Amino acid sequence: MVSYFFENTDFKLKNKTKIKNWLRFVAESEIFTLGNISVIFCSDNYILDINQRFLQHDYFTDIITFDYSEGRKISGDLFISVDSVRENSIEYGTEFLDELHRVIVHGILHLIGYDDHTDDEIKVMRSKEDYYLSVFDLM
């Protein structure tokens, strides 16, 4: 089940059902099932506080993923800074919603087990993101 929450932001998400179905497709394509996923849209300051309190990191980021998965059932919290996503879309010359969808699927891919610490891992992660973004447009 995918639930959406909004903290310290006036952002409103459209296509909630389409995104839920897409995330289910992503999980099932990777031979996982979708458990409880909370997507929390928030401000830069809100995510900075989460980063400082729980990860001891003193910087802004676009997403923080907390993994509660068990076996092949993925569950977790995705904290997404709408402010950082908006800044990234400007920096990378992408549409805001495309960047937002990339960040959401990025968090789901982390729950599935993909990482992005090495160059090779980053390459695989970007490839997966690109593929699933192309599928989203077809759904």
Secondary structure as GFF3:
##gff-version 3
##sequence-region A 1 139
A	DSSP	beta_strand	2	7	.	.	.	ID=ss1
A	DSSP	alpha_helix	16	29	.	.	.	ID=ss2
A	DSSP	beta_strand	33	42	.	.	.	ID=ss3
A	DSSP	alpha_helix	44	55	.	.	.	ID=ss4
A	DSSP	beta_strand	63	67	.	.	.	ID=ss5
A	DSSP	beta_strand	73	81	.	.	.	ID=ss6
A	DSSP	alpha_helix	82	92	.	.	.	ID=ss7
A	DSSP	alpha_helix	96	112	.	.	.	ID=ss8
A	DSSP	alpha_helix	119	138	.	.	.	ID=ss9
###
